[in-house]
Each structure stands twice: as C-alpha cells, then as structure tokens.
Amino acid sequence: MYSWLKGIKSSVRYPFGYLNSWKFDINEYSICPFPGIECWNPKENRVTSITLGEMSLQGQFPKGIENCRSLTELDLSGNNFSVPILSNIGEIIPFVTELDLSVNNFSGEIPPSLENCIYLNFLRLDNKKLQGQIPPQLAQLNRLNWFTVSNNLLLGPIPEFVGFSLSSDDCAGSLGLFEAPLEPCKKRKKII
C-alpha cells in the first residue's frame, strides 16, 4: 500500500533529515499526516498534494510519483534535483493544477507531455538548466494562467498562449527566447 511513497523516499537523498518522519509501520493506518503529503480525505490514502519544497532534497526525479495519478499539486521547488524532468510527466500526473519544479538543477528540455495536464493553471520552471524550446503544445492549455521559465538556457520563439502572455519577468534571463519578430517579452495580461 505504501510502496510508491517508499519509492519516493528511497529515490532521493535528504541530508537534513526532512523525510525521517516518514515511517512505514504496518500498524499505521494513514500516510496523510506525513509532512508534505495531503490526502483527499484524512481517512483515505488517496494523495492529492505532494509539497516537498525547500527540503534540500537531492538526486533524481522522485520515483514513486508515477504511481500517484490523483495528484492535483506537486511542489519540488528549492531542492537540488539534477536530472531531466520525466519525459512522460504529463501522463503520470494528468490531473495536476499546480506544478512547481523551480529553483533546482533539472536539465534537458521541457517535456511536451505537459500538454496532457489539461487542468494545469500554475507552472513554474524557472531557475534551472532547461534547454531547447518552449513546447508550442503548452500554449493550448486554456486553464494555464501562470507560467514562468526565467533563468534557463531556452531559445526560440515564445508560443502565443491562449489566455495570457508571458511577462518580461516570466522569461528574464532566458536570453535565447524571443517573440516574433524578435521583440522582448510582453507585459502580463490576463484575458477574462
């Protein structure tokens, strides 16, 4: 029952002991009191939120998250993960509304599979080592109203998003990004 959560704990390093309180006693009924874990109902083990921000976690993208398909929020910000973001993340957590992977050392490209996260309204991918282009598929996410990719190694055109435009702050430091015809990022505007 707890194998996916054990997978998360065993796949990361936590030098300051933040996950030491995740004890997997077979007599324990609920995992919901674990720090960083929120459930749909305290009496059920259906996890809806994993918030592990600012815990000095290290290593690869936490294994085990792929078995938590009911997530609506995932926050891994402010840690030291240093591999590419899972290419199939959009299939793994399709119901996510908030995804914060900022201030890490994730590398590689922004996964186009994020287009499957049709409920996504908040996406932070700033302060990383991401490369390549912003997948144009992300521009079609009609619930997305906050997206930032500042301080990356991205290049190429900025897609025209359905409900808003990236502000200059949202893409600052990603000097290879441009809007046709090579204009700086627009000020944020939300279409209501």
Order of alpha helices (4+ residues) and beta strands (2+ residues): alpha-beta-beta-beta-beta-beta-beta-alpha-beta-beta-beta-beta-beta-beta-beta
